[in-house]
Amino acid sequence: MTKRLRKLKHTIDLYVPAGISSNHSFDWRTTDDMLINFAQSDTLGGITESIKNAMKSPGAAFDAASDVGRIIATGANSAVSNLSRTALNPRKDVLFKSVGQRQFQFDFQFASRSKEEAMAVNQIIFMFKFFSHPEVLPGYGQFLALYPAEFDIDYMFIDEAGNHVINPHLSDISSCVCTNIDISYAANGSYQSLMNGEPTIVNMSLRFMEIEVLHQGRIRKGY
């Protein structure tokens, strides 16, 4: 029996960082021409007979040439290629495999001017670290762990009425998992702190990966 999944309502509001982008990747792969694959199934079949027929009837010359090409394509006889002074036309087929899952990186810099601001920065970093790590289940010898939390990311702005609304001009982001967190407490190579030791400059870099593989239906909805 496993624990029920819980949907937590924790919201973190951050400024929109620089370098916003949406990357769509697609996996296309090349393969040998399909005709070559057919040729490999019948390498030497009928070649002698085709050449004999070509010598008797000009109309059969095409069949002989096809058989010669089939031998060259399968690599069965390099001498035939040399004598005929012909080589395989390296035609390729392009096959679609899959759509890549989008990844996003957000870089933030926090500059604390007071103890209260430093505490708020620490809380933000704690929330991202806490929900990006798994929860070890008690009573199972610590062999089982619940998956880390998923993140819903929205780009927002303040409209003329002062309301926080989702920006319709930027691509929507489906539910994500956090794949990397980088925290730097020494901006520009030097560490600086407040009177109680709180760092004044903290850089945080977050990387997320969408769980969903997009398709045309989702693109129509703004993703």
N, C-alpha and C positions, 0 to 999 in steps of 0.2 A: 504494500500500500504506500503510495507516495503522497506528498503534500499537495494540496491544491495550489495552482498558480494564483498569485495575487497581483492585481493591477494597482500599483501605487500612484498616488497623485502628488508627486513632488515636482515643482516647477523651478527652474533656474533661468532667470532673465539676464542675458549678457548683451553687450553691445555687438553690433554686426561687425565682424572682423574684416580686414582687407583680404583680397584674393579669393573672393567667392567664385566658385566655378562648378559646373556640372559636366561630368565626363561620362560619355556613353561608349562602351567598347563592345565589339562583336567578333566572335571567333569564326573566321572563314579559313578553310584549309584546302590546299591544292592536292590533287591526286592525279595519277596517270590517266591518260585518255581512256575512256570506256572501251573504245575499239581495240586498244592494245590488250585489255583484259580478255576480250573475246578471242583475240588472236592467240593468246597463250593457251587457250583450251584446245587448239588444233594446230600444233606447231608444224608438223611435217606432213600432215594428211593431204594427199592428193597433189603434192608439188610435182612429182615426176610426171603424173598423168597430165597435169595442166601444161607443162612445158612441151610435152609431145603434141598436145592438141594445138598449142600456139604455132608450132612448126607446120601443121597441116592447114590450119584455118586462121586467117588474120583476126577474125572476130573473137577468137579465144585468147588473144594476147592479153586482154585485160585481166582474165582470171589468173594467168601466169604471173603478171605483175603484182597482183594482190597476194598471191602465195609467197612471192619473194619478199614483199613487204612484211608479211606475217613472220617469216623466218627472222628477218632483221630485227623486228620489234621484240621478239622473244629472246634475242641473243643466241639463237641456236647455231648460227653459222656466220662468223664474221667474214669468212671467205666470200660468201655470197654478196655481202655489202661491198667488199673490195672490188670484186669482179664487175658488179653492176654499177659501181660508182654512185651508189645511192646510200643515204643515211636516214635514220629514223627522224621524222618530224616530231619534236618534243612537245606535242600538244598537251595541255593540262586542263583538267576540269576543276572548278572551284565549288566546294561543297560547304553549305552553311551548317555550323555545329550548334552554337549557343550564343546567348546574350550574356555579357559580363555584368556582374553586380557592381553598381556604382559605389565609389568610395569618396569620402569627403574629409578634408582636413581644415581645422579651424585653429588659428593661432591668436592667443590673447596675451596682453601685457597689463599687469595690475601694478599701480603705483600708490601705495598706501601712505596717507598723510597723517593718520592718527591710529591709535590702538583699535578703535572701533572698526575702521576700514580694514585693518590687517586681520581682525577676527572674521570679518565677512569674507575676505579672500580665502582664509583657511577653511571656512565652512563650505565654500564653493568647491574647492579642491577635494575636500573630504567627501562630498556628495558624489562627485564623479568617480573617485577611486572606490568608494564603498559599493556603488551599484554596478561597477564594471567587473567586480570580482565575484566568484561563486560563493555560495553559502554551503558549508559542510554540514551534512545532516547528522544529528546526534543519534546514538544508539546503533549505528552501523559500523562501529570500529573506525569511523572517519574515512571509510572507503567510498562513500557516495556524496555527491555534491549537487546542489541545484544549480541550474544554469544562471549566469548573471542576468541582470535586468536588460530589457530592450529600451531604446531611446526613441522618442518622437521629437523631431526637430522641425521648427517652423521659423521662417523669416517673417518678421513683423515690423510694423512702423506705426507711428502715431498720426492719425488722420486729423483733419481740420477741427473735428469736434473733441479732440483730446483722447480718443479711444485707441486702444492697442488692437490692431487688426492685422490679419495675415496679408503679406504682400503678394498680390496676384501676378506680379510681373517677374517673379523669380520662380524657378522650377520647384514644385513640391518635392519633399523627401519622404519616402516610405519609412517604416519602422527600421531602426538600425541597431547594430551591436557596436560597442566600443572596442576597437582592436588595438589601440595604443594610447598611452598617456605619457607625455614628457613634461616634467616640471624642472624649471631652472630657477635657482634662488640667487644666482650671481650674474646679473645683467652686465654685459660688456666686460666680463671677466673679473669683476670685483663685487664682493658681498658688502651690502650696506644694510643696516638695521635701525629700528627705533630704540628708544631707551630700554625697553623690556626685551629686546632681542628679536622682535618681529621683523622679518625682511621687508624692506621698503619697495623693492622691485621684484616681481615674480612673473616669469613667463610660463605660460601653460599652452601646450600643443595637444590637440585631441584629434584622433582619427577614427572615423566611423565607416562601417560597411552596411549597405542596405541588405536586408534579409530577402526581400522580394526581387525576383527577376522580372524586369519590366517587359511589357508587350504593347502593341498598338492601342489596345483598350485603355491602358493606364496612361499612355502618352496623351490621349484625347482628354483625359481628366486633369492634365497639367503637370504630370510627373516628368 
